[in-house]
Amino acid sequence: MYSKWGNIVEAERVFLEMPHKDLVSWNALLSGYAQEGNYSGEATSGFREMMREGVKPDHVSFTSAVSACGQEKALELAKQIHGLVIKMAYGTHVSVCNVLISLYYKCGVTGDANKVFQCMTERNVVSWTTMLSMNDENVVSIFNGMRRDGVYPNHVTFVGLIHSITVKSSLTEGQMVHGFCLKTNFFSELNVANSFVTMYAKFELMEDVYKVFEELDQRDLISWNALISGYAQNGMFREALQTFLSASMELPPNEYTFGSVLSVIASSECISLKHGQRCHACLIKRGFNSNPIVSGALLDMYAKRGSISESRGVFDEVADRSQVSWTAIISAHSRHGDYESVMALFKEMKEEWVDPDSITFLSILTACGRKGMVDTGIDIFNSMVRDYSIEPSSEHYSCVVDMLGRAGRLNEAEFFLAQIPGGPGVSVLQSLLGACRIYGNVDMATRVANSLIALEPEQSGSYVLMSNLFAEKGQWEKVANIRKGMRDKGVKKEIGFSWVDVGSIEYSLNLHGFSSDDKSHPRTEEIYRMAEWMGSELKHLEREDEESEYVTLACVI
């Protein structure tokens, strides 16, 4: 009773007060330890003590002991228990074999899991579902084998099956399973339907996602979270926010809901930051402000949307700062080019004995590049490999290339470019091409531009940068050739957009986007008049400042 209520301390006390303990007593305690999750060590030590007391274990004892080993990933001890299982003739018992399969799967020894499964004389739905969950590539053939074996699947089987199909990105198989679930009435199981929402979102079929969602007889918070996350994954940020607002009217959001919607607001230039501030107020009222998922998302949102002070305020309120929190605030300052704060926070992070990860180093390298601290950046790059055994990714190499390019050390930058795993990406090539233009290295710029155009033949950035470089060098014939090539290929220069928050949050979900000479806003004439008036006022203030400086200088003389 105490074990099932989760009061393992009371269960243990009752057990210790028993003058005589039989197999049922030991099994009750071991099962309680194993089910609790945080007492796996006590479960394995209790199993050893039971053996020393001379109590002969049965399939319940073995199930609890093996399950505890799986939680701790204690593979060597589990193998010893497996040997004892075979000696005591429980080697084909269905429940013992099921936990053995799960244990070997958790420990990454899939070959041994398969051997246990093959040796079983009887397999139930748990056996087949466990095997199905650990074989993404052969998941459909395993499911068919389960049906041939006469074992009827349950909702857990379908959740595992849909997850595996999603991982291997097999739309056809997913649609077949969808049809099967409809015919067998498993679609009415809410967790199965929620899995289809996630699957279709991964396949970028948002119309199908919405159809599945609309067909749900009842919706729980997982359903809403799956829909919000699906919209976010597919860049449909406005729809994600609108779904969040609708969900909040039906069910109280949890930390995953807030994490998703804050990520949406952080990623979308066209959604007002006021919505993020409203979410912030809401999550404080619900007590989620100390949750690491939510606080990390808040940090990221404020940083990406340009409010570094609010980002720092969130960080200062976090009591137990994890690696994620430190990395988030360092990334926030790095994004704003605040080199001094980045290095100070990095030093403080190490003093708190929190190890940086690859993303932390990426942010630090970015800050070093923007500040022009090349030698410091190279030292940090080497320290990442030497002191923390972090394998540099293409992004790390790209940061170093950008850093060297900004400093005019173009030959070193090109050397690092060749070290990038999988070859350089578009962003690093654009960065090096920009550096070549600044320092007038036409030969290297031509090589880099050719690589860029091969990667993105329809993007205008490479053509424009090369055209500007040739123009600065007075090579007008080459400028004309590039412009002609752009026209022939149908490449058009992209228009730059800015965003402004207009109206109140009650009436406007989105920011207003505008470009140069834009006249799409209904109050365009008033906007241009105000811009002209502000420009004249600024010029007037500049003249006043200049006159004041002349008067001050005359007085000094």
C-alpha positions, 0 to 999 in steps of 0.5 A, spaced: 500 500 500 505 505 501 509 503 495 503 504 491 502 511 494 509 513 493 511 513 500 517 508 500 520 511 506 513 508 510 514 502 506 521 501 508 519 502 515 514 497 515 518 492 512 524 493 517 519 492 523 517 485 520 520 479 525 519 474 519 520 476 512 518 471 506 519 472 499 512 476 498 515 481 503 521 482 499 518 482 492 513 488 495 519 492 497 523 491 491 517 492 487 516 499 490 523 501 490 523 499 482 517 503 481 519 509 485 525 511 480 529 514 485 531 508 489 534 503 483 540 503 487 536 501 494 533 496 489 539 492 487 542 492 494 536 489 497 536 484 491 543 482 494 541 482 501 535 478 499 540 473 496 544 473 502 538 472 507 537 465 503 531 467 500 530 464 493 528 469 488 522 468 483 520 472 476 517 478 480 524 479 484 528 478 477 523 483 474 524 488 479 532 487 480 533 488 472 528 494 472 532 497 477 539 496 473 535 499 467 534 505 470 541 506 473 544 503 466 548 498 470 550 493 465 555 489 468 550 487 474 544 486 469 549 481 466 550 477 472 543 477 474 541 475 467 546 469 468 542 467 475 535 468 471 538 462 466 540 458 472 534 458 476 530 457 469 526 463 468 530 465 462 524 464 458 519 467 462 515 473 459 515 478 464 523 477 466 525 477 458 521 483 457 525 487 462 531 484 460 530 487 452 528 493 455 535 494 459 539 492 453 536 497 449 537 502 454 544 500 455 545 500 447 546 493 447 541 491 441 544 485 439 543 482 446 536 485 446 534 481 440 537 475 442 533 475 448 527 476 444 529 470 439 529 465 445 522 467 448 517 461 447 512 466 448 511 473 447 506 478 449 504 485 447 509 488 451 515 484 448 513 486 441 512 493 443 519 494 446 522 491 440 518 495 435 520 501 439 528 500 439 528 498 431 526 504 427 528 502 420 525 495 421 519 497 425 513 496 420 516 489 418 516 488 426 509 490 427 507 485 421 510 480 425 507 481 431 500 481 427 502 474 424 504 472 431 497 473 433 498 478 438 493 484 438 497 491 439 495 496 444 495 504 444 502 504 446 504 499 440 501 505 435 505 510 439 511 507 438 510 505 431 508 512 429 514 515 433 519 510 429 516 512 422 516 519 424 524 518 425 525 515 419 521 520 415 516 515 411 510 518 410 507 512 406 508 508 412 505 513 416 499 514 412 498 506 412 498 506 419 493 512 420 488 508 415 489 502 420 488 506 426 482 509 423 479 502 421 481 499 428 478 505 432 485 506 435 484 513 432 480 514 438 485 513 443 488 521 444 495 519 445 495 515 438 491 521 435 496 526 438 502 522 435 499 523 428 499 531 429 506 530 431 508 526 425 504 530 420 508 536 423 514 533 422 512 531 414 511 539 413 503 537 412 500 542 416 493 541 413 493 534 415 495 536 422 489 541 422 485 536 420 487 530 425 486 536 430 479 538 428 477 530 428 479 529 436 473 528 440 477 531 446 483 535 446 488 535 452 494 539 453 498 535 449 494 536 443 494 543 443 502 543 445 503 538 439 499 543 434 503 549 437 510 546 436 508 543 429 506 550 427 513 553 430 517 547 426 514 549 420 515 557 421 508 558 421 509 563 427 502 567 427 498 561 427 502 558 433 501 564 437 493 564 435 493 557 437 496 558 444 491 564 445 485 559 443 489 553 448 489 558 454 482 559 454 480 552 454 486 549 458 491 552 463 498 552 459 504 548 462 512 549 462 512 546 455 506 550 452 510 557 454 517 554 452 514 553 445 510 560 444 516 564 447 520 560 442 515 562 437 515 570 439 523 569 439 523 567 432 518 571 429 520 578 427 513 580 425 510 578 432 510 584 437 514 583 443 508 585 447 505 578 446 512 575 450 511 580 455 504 578 456 506 571 456 511 573 461 506 576 466 502 570 465 507 564 467 509 568 473 502 568 475 502 560 474 509 559 478 513 557 472 518 563 472 523 558 476 522 552 471 529 551 467 525 550 460 521 557 461 527 561 464 531 559 458 526 560 453 525 567 456 532 569 456 532 567 449 526 571 447 528 577 450 535 577 447 533 575 440 528 581 440 533 586 443 531 587 450 538 585 453 536 588 460 530 584 461 534 578 459 539 579 464 533 580 469 530 573 468 537 570 469 538 574 475 532 571 478 534 564 476 536 561 483 539 554 480 543 556 474 544 550 469 549 550 463 543 552 459 541 558 463 549 560 463 549 559 455 543 563 454 545 569 457 552 569 454 549 568 447 544 574 449 550 578 450 554 575 444 548 577 440 548 584 442 556 584 441 557 586 448 564 582 448 566 585 456 560 582 459 560 575 455 567 574 457 565 576 465 560 571 464 564 566 462 569 567 467 563 567 472 560 561 469 567 557 470 568 560 477 561 556 479 564 550 476 559 549 471 562 546 464 561 550 458 558 546 452 559 547 444 554 552 444 557 556 449 563 556 446 560 558 439 557 565 442 564 566 445 567 566 439 562 570 435 563 575 441 571 575 440 570 576 432 565 582 433 570 585 438 576 584 433 579 579 439 582 574 434 588 572 438 583 571 444 578 567 440 584 562 437 586 561 444 579 559 446 578 555 440 584 551 442 582 551 449 575 548 447 578 542 444 584 541 449 581 542 455 574 540 454 574 535 449 569 538 445 569 536 437 569 543 433 563 543 429 562 547 422 559 553 426 565 553 430 570 553 424 565 558 421 566 563 427 574 563 426 573 564 419 569 570 420 574 572 426 580 572 421 576 575 415 574 581 419 581 582 422 584 582 415 588 575 416 585 572 409 590 567 408 589 564 415 581 564 414 582 561 407 586 555 411 580 554 416 575 554 411 578 548 408 578 545 415 570 545 416 567 538 416 562 537 410 565 543 407 563 551 408 556 553 408 553 559 405 554 564 411 561 563 412 562 564 405 558 570 405 562 573 411 569 571 407 567 574 401 565 581 405 572 581 408 575 580 401 571 586 399 573 590 405 580 588 404 580 589 396 582 581 395 579 580 388 582 573 387 580 570 393 573 574 393 572 571 386 574 564 388 569 564 394 564 568 390 564 562 385 563 557 391 557 561 393 554 561 387 554 554 386 551 553 392 545 558 391 545 560 384 539 564 385 541 568 391 543 575 389 548 577 395 554 574 392 553 577 385 552 584 389 558 583 393 562 582 387 559 587 383 561 592 389 568 590 389 569 590 382 566 597 382 571 599 387 576 597 383 574 601 377 573 594 373 566 596 370 566 591 364 566 586 370 561 589 373 556 590 367 558 582 366 555 580 373 549 585 372 548 581 365 549 575 368 543 576 374 538 579 369 540 572 364 539 568 370 533 572 373 536 573 380 533 579 383 536 583 389 532 582 395 529 588 398 531 589 406 525 590 410 524 593 417 519 592 422 515 597 427 510 596 432 503 599 431 497 599 435 496 596 441 496 589 443 489 588 443 488 590 436 494 588 433 497 581 433 503 583 428 508 588 427 508 592 420 513 591 415 516 596 411 521 597 406 525 603 402 519 607 399 514 603 401 507 606 401 503 600 403 501 603 410 494 607 410 497 613 413 503 613 409 502 621 408 502 622 415 508 617 416 512 621 411 511 628 413 513 626 420 519 622 418 521 629 414 519 633 420 524 629 425 529 629 420 529 637 420 529 637 427 535 632 428 539 637 423 537 643 427 539 640 433 546 638 430 547 645 428 546 647 435 551 642 437 556 645 432 555 652 434 555 650 441 562 647 440 565 653 436 563 658 442 566 653 447 572 653 443 573 660 442 572 661 450 578 656 451 582 660 446 
